[in-house]
Amino acid sequence: MGKDKAYIAGLALGYQISQVLFAALSLRLFTLLEEGAGELGDIAERSGADGPSLKRLLRVLLDLKLVEQRNDVYYNTEPASCYLVEGRKGYWGRTIHHASNLWWFWEGLDQHILSGKGKTPVPAYLGDYPHRLRDYLAAMDESAEAKAAVIAEAIGIHKFRRMLDIGCGPGTYALIFTGMNADLLVTLLDLEPSLDFLRDRLRASRSRERITCHVCQVAADAIPGEGYDLVFISNLIHLYGENEVELIVEKAWNALACPGELVIHDYLLGTGGEHALYASLFNLTMLVGTPCGKCYSVDEVVTMLQRLGAAGLREVSLDLGTSLIVARKE
């Protein structure tokens, strides 16, 4: 088989690799291996799996270089040990679990492309919404933890004193940014289910006295307060159609002090580079999973900001397909 055919075959089998990873995490295999359950019988007993079937799964994990085997004992490789073991600081499992939750939306993608519409969730799916929301917020927390330090450096978080976070989700950026800047006061806006999740986290935070929460559907409600020297919008605009995004950005701009900075962080198209595929795939996720969501291009966002008189516009590419657009109000 030629190189190109092998590449295409790998693409066709990609869903199988995803399911192997989902199953391994569901069975807690990487955590069990880290705890010392290295022999097949011990792993099967502690995971509740059928031994011969588990051996087949481990064979794939060996080929994927997520586990290794020495003298009939299985061990995590370094990537699995760093990112797939529960309780580790760099644990990425909740993000992967959220990806498995999206599986249902992607089935029948050809029909979505033909109709131009995503799936309408069935009652059983909606009935499990609270659990799925917590999975989503946990995944967003992991993503924010991985990117917060880079974003803080890119925007110079130490120079700001009043921050507005629109669509704050689990509030991870506020918690990390206030930990970096002892003079930073933060106002968080989101819908009640997200804020309920966030309030539990705030109780344990040393920054809780400097963080306030407001229930706000930003496309419909007025933004509380004004004169913020930093307005931060992370992973929000992809949920809305173009007219609503323009309204949200205008509201954010009006809440901004002069001088001040508006920072938009999202999956943006047209950035190029090795991580562009993540944004393209996320754009399809918005088709199959939302009524009107889509990923916007850097040029589209920049044009919106230029209409508002933004200065000093710059784009900063991050890992895994997201980027920052930074704009100054002067």
Buried (B, 14 or more C-beta within 10 A) or exposed (E): EEEEEEEEEEEEEEEEEBEBBBBBBEBBBBBBBBEEBBEBEBBBEBBEBEEEEBBEBBEBBBEBEBBBBEEEBBBBBEBBBBBBBBEBEEBBBBBBBBBBBEEBBBEEEEEBEEEEEBBEBEEEBEEEEEEBBBBBBBBBBBBBBBBBEEBBEBBEBEEBEBBBBBBBBBBBBBBBBBBEBEEBBBBBBBBEBBBBBBEEBBEEBEBBEBBBBBBBEBBEEEBEEEEBBBBBBBBBBBBBBEEBBBBBBBBBBEBBBEEBBBBBBBBBBBBEEEBBEBBEEBBBBBBBBBEEBBBBBBEBBBEBBEEBEBEEBEBBBBEBBBBBBBBBBE
